[in-house]
């Protein structure tokens, strides 16, 4: 059995999915999303807090 606890094939597939290059449409969406975020940001509520972007 694979060290992940999955069968060797399933473990290999899982590892391969995390190791391959990925480029979805997030690169195009992020600038638009930041514009929306900027319009809705209220510094009286969120000042000093970080909001993660994944």
TORKE-775037 format. One line per field, with one value per residue (C-alpha): z, x, y; residue number from 1. Coordinates in Angstrom, 2 decimals, padded with zeros to 5 digits. Example, Ala and Ser with C-alpha at 12.3 -4.5 7.8 and 13.67 -1.06 7.14 Angstrom:
// residues 2
Z	c(007.80 007.14)
X	c(012.30 013.67)
Y	c(-004.50 -001.06)
k	c(1 2)
END
This chain:
// residues 54
Z	c(000.00 -000.75 002.26 001.80 002.83 -000.66 -003.16 -005.08 -008.25 -006.41 -004.43 -007.58 -009.28 -006.27 -006.11 -009.87 -009.66 -007.04 -008.89 -012.38 -013.63 -013.48 -015.04 -014.91 -015.64 -012.25 -013.84 -015.90 -013.09 -010.35 -011.67 -011.99 -008.52 -006.99 -008.49 -006.88 -003.60 -003.70 -004.14 -001.26 001.20 004.33 006.23 009.37 009.51 008.09 008.84 010.11 009.05 006.22 003.74 002.03 -001.70 -002.79)
X	c(000.00 001.14 002.30 -000.74 -002.98 -004.44 -003.76 -000.53 -002.34 -004.68 -001.77 000.27 -002.65 -003.18 000.49 000.63 -002.35 -000.55 002.77 001.64 001.51 -001.93 -003.21 -006.92 -008.88 -008.06 -005.31 -007.94 -010.54 -008.27 -008.06 -011.85 -012.33 -009.91 -011.97 -015.13 -013.28 -011.99 -015.54 -016.95 -014.04 -015.00 -011.91 -013.98 -014.77 -011.65 -008.78 -005.75 -007.03 -005.66 -007.95 -006.28 -006.60 -006.10)
Y	c(000.00 003.56 005.62 007.91 005.02 004.83 002.09 002.65 003.76 006.15 007.57 008.08 009.84 012.11 013.01 013.65 016.02 018.14 018.15 019.16 022.73 024.28 027.41 027.86 030.98 032.50 034.56 036.36 036.51 037.92 041.54 041.67 040.17 042.68 045.49 044.12 043.63 047.21 048.56 046.49 046.89 048.82 049.98 050.60 046.88 045.26 047.64 045.73 042.33 040.32 038.63 035.67 035.20 031.63)
k	c(1 2 3 4 5 6 7 8 9 10 11 12 13 14 15 16 17 18 19 20 21 22 23 24 25 26 27 28 29 30 31 32 33 34 35 36 37 38 39 40 41 42 43 44 45 46 47 48 49 50 51 52 53 54)
END
